[in-house]
């Protein structure tokens, strides 16, 4: 059975997306605050393993880290609607860089939009979090 992971080019495509995404994060003052490690490498590796597994590749993420529990793992950080928009901007640039087919891009982007909204756990200053 061919997975979405296989269809988009497997590990190399996910590696390129995540590397480009973290290039943006590294220069984004708002998002960079959410990464306490001096080196973004470990976060990049975790995200890469997660996306590889999510899209049908090797299950290394779960083998090393257990269930993703994304909201729990991100709970210590104030993920605001503004932070979500910054995150999405960098991810959009990463997807644009790899040049997936329109159908593949739409499928990947749809997941990313939903995941980003799911992670919002705090309002912007003085605001409220809406679904």
C-alpha positions as CSV (number, residue, x, y, z in Angstrom):
1,X,0.0,0.0,0.0
2,X,1.3,3.4,-1.0
3,X,1.1,6.0,1.8
4,X,0.9,9.8,1.5
5,X,4.5,9.8,2.9
6,X,5.6,7.7,-0.2
7,X,3.6,9.8,-2.6
8,X,5.2,13.1,-1.6
9,X,8.8,11.7,-1.7
10,X,9.2,10.2,1.7
11,X,11.8,11.2,4.2
12,X,13.7,13.6,2.0
13,X,10.6,15.7,1.4
14,X,9.6,15.8,5.1
15,X,13.2,16.6,6.0
16,X,13.2,19.6,3.5
17,X,9.9,20.9,4.8
18,X,10.9,20.7,8.5
19,X,14.3,22.2,7.8
20,X,12.8,25.2,5.9
21,X,10.2,25.6,8.6
22,X,12.8,25.8,11.4
23,X,14.9,28.3,9.4
24,X,11.8,30.6,9.7
25,X,11.3,29.8,13.4
26,X,15.0,30.6,14.2
27,X,14.5,34.2,13.0
28,X,11.0,34.7,14.5
29,X,11.3,36.4,17.9
30,X,7.7,35.3,19.0
31,X,8.2,31.7,18.1
32,X,11.8,31.4,19.2
33,X,10.7,32.1,22.8
34,X,8.8,28.8,22.7
35,X,12.0,26.8,22.1
36,X,14.0,26.8,25.3
37,X,16.9,24.7,23.8
38,X,19.8,26.8,22.5
39,X,19.9,24.6,19.5
40,X,16.7,24.1,17.5
41,X,18.1,20.7,16.3
42,X,16.3,18.5,18.8
43,X,13.0,20.2,18.2
44,X,13.5,19.9,14.5
45,X,14.2,16.2,14.8
46,X,11.1,15.6,17.0
47,X,8.9,17.4,14.5
48,X,10.4,15.6,11.5
49,X,9.9,12.2,13.2
50,X,6.3,13.2,14.1
51,X,5.4,14.2,10.5
52,X,7.2,11.2,9.0
53,X,5.1,8.9,11.2
54,X,1.8,10.9,10.8
55,X,2.0,10.6,7.0
56,X,2.7,6.9,7.0
57,X,6.5,6.6,7.3
58,X,8.5,4.8,10.0
59,X,7.1,4.9,13.5
60,X,10.3,6.1,15.1
61,X,8.5,9.0,16.9
62,X,6.2,6.7,18.9
63,X,9.0,4.2,19.5
64,X,11.2,6.9,21.0
65,X,8.6,9.3,22.6
66,X,5.4,7.4,23.0
67,X,2.0,8.8,22.0
68,X,2.3,12.3,20.5
69,X,0.1,14.0,23.1
70,X,0.6,17.2,21.2
71,X,-1.6,19.5,23.4
72,X,0.0,18.2,26.6
73,X,3.5,18.6,25.3
74,X,2.8,22.2,24.2
75,X,0.8,23.1,27.4
76,X,3.8,24.9,29.0
77,X,3.8,27.4,26.2
78,X,1.3,30.2,25.5
79,X,0.3,29.2,22.0
80,X,-1.8,32.3,21.0
81,X,-3.7,33.1,17.9
82,X,-0.8,35.4,16.9
83,X,1.7,32.6,17.5
84,X,-0.4,30.3,15.3
85,X,-0.3,32.8,12.5
86,X,3.5,33.1,12.7
87,X,3.8,29.3,12.8
88,X,1.5,28.9,9.8
89,X,3.5,31.6,7.8
90,X,6.7,29.6,8.2
91,X,5.0,26.3,7.4
92,X,3.4,27.7,4.3
93,X,6.9,28.9,3.1
94,X,8.2,25.4,3.8
95,X,5.5,23.7,1.8
96,X,5.9,26.2,-1.0
97,X,9.6,25.4,-1.2
98,X,9.1,21.7,-1.8
99,X,6.6,22.1,-4.6
100,X,4.1,19.3,-3.9
101,X,1.3,18.7,-6.4
102,X,-1.7,21.0,-5.8
103,X,-3.6,18.0,-4.4
104,X,-0.8,16.9,-2.1
105,X,-0.2,20.5,-1.0
106,X,-3.9,20.9,-0.2
107,X,-4.0,17.7,1.9
108,X,-0.8,18.6,3.8
109,X,-2.0,22.2,4.4
110,X,-5.4,21.1,5.5
111,X,-3.8,19.0,8.2
112,X,-1.5,21.8,9.2
113,X,-4.3,24.3,9.5
114,X,-6.3,22.0,11.8
115,X,-3.3,21.1,13.9
116,X,-2.3,24.7,14.3
117,X,-5.8,25.7,15.5
118,X,-5.9,22.7,17.9
119,X,-2.7,23.8,19.5
120,X,-3.9,27.3,20.5
121,X,-4.2,27.3,24.2
122,X,-4.0,31.0,25.2
123,X,-5.5,34.3,24.1
124,X,-3.5,37.1,22.7
125,X,-3.1,39.9,25.3
126,X,-6.6,40.8,26.4
127,X,-8.3,38.6,23.9
128,X,-10.2,35.3,24.0
129,X,-9.5,32.0,22.2
130,X,-12.3,31.2,19.8
131,X,-12.7,27.8,18.1
